[in-house]
Amino acid sequence: MQWKMLLNGAVGAASLVISFSSSAYDVTTFDPNAFFTTGGAPLPGEVDALDAAAGITGFDIERFEDLTLEPGLTIEASGAAPTSVLPGGSLISEPEATWDGTLSLSALMDLVPNQPIVIRHSPGVDAISIGISGFDHSHELVVNGQNLGAVDSFPNYQPSPGDNGRSIYIRVDREAGDPVITEMAFLPDPQLANPNGDFVRIDHLATGLLPPVPSLSAPLLLVLVALLSLVAALRLRHQTH
């Protein structure tokens, strides 16, 4: 993996942003302590600062404040089938776990039976980001079937105080020319020893399409060719005099 370290001036020098490339994906992580100054609910302006730093202002954001997901999203969690309408009781109010608002999605991860968290988007996006809380085991991040590693090994990961605190904010971007992101999954820690599984929280799920890279239209290309030809002609004329 190739790692890159940046200081994000939007929220001050304390905001350490680390990104790395893993094959077809660029992963950027954010330390929750750089944005949320208390162990409780977000204060005014803190969520906006995170959005600006993560580059998700204007993205579609699922805030998990009601049971109906944003269009295009389905979630498979706690052993239930994929759904666009979450089951009652899956949203909980724990101020230390929320990344916006007052609620977050609680999900049970387990090995027997296998209970991952699988987030799907149709028709797919260029970038997806998510806030996760209560990750006190080596649960693994998988995007479009590619395992990107254990979340607790990522830079900016924070052990969850009180078990349900904010752990890390993660953004994943596809690289140019690769398929859009249609699936993000968290697989249970292969060494999970807790017979009751592990309850985790997710929140502030952002999805977005990035602006296309501008290309030269045919008329502009002709103008560019004409200008280059003119420059070449002027140089030749200068050399012959």
C-alpha positions, 0 to 999 in steps of 0.5 A: 500500500502507498501511504500519503499524509496530509495536514488539513488546514480547514480544521486546523493543524490538528486534523491529520488526514492519511490516505493510501492506495490499495489497487483500484481504490484510494482510501482516506481516513480521518481522526474523529478527535480532530472534529468532535471535541467532546465524547458526546453528541456533535456540537454545532459546526463539527459535522460541517467541518468533517464534511468539508475536510472529507470532501463530501459537502453536496454528497447524498448523506444517509444520516440514519435518523429514520428507517428509510434509506437514501435512494439507491442504498440497501443494507444487510446487517445483523443477519437480516436480508438486504433492505432499503427500509431498516427494521424497527429498533435498529437505530439507537440513541447513543451520543458518543456513537453518532456522527450527526443528529441523534441516532446511528445504526446498530448492527451485530457482527458475528462469525457463527452464523456469519453476520457482516455489514454489507452496504450496496448502492445501485447504480454505483458511485465514485466515492463512498464514506462512512463513520464507524463507532464501537470497532474494538476488533479487527473487522475488515473493510471490503470494497467491490470484493477487494479486501482493504484490510482490518479497520483497526490497522488503518491510520487515524483509528481510535480505540472506542472509549466506553465501547461505543465511541467514534472509531474512524471516518473512512472515505473510499474513491475508485481510481479512474477507469475502474468500475464504480463502487457498488458494495462496501462491506465490513467482515467480522474479525476472523479471530472474534472470540466473543460468543455473543458477537460484537455490536458496532455502530455506523453513521453519516454514510455519504455517496457521490459522483465526482465531476468528469475530467474535462476533455477538449471538444473538437472545435477547441482541438482544432484551435489548439492544432492551429495555434501549434502550427502557427508557433511552428511556422513562426519559429521556422521563419525566425530561424531562416532570417 
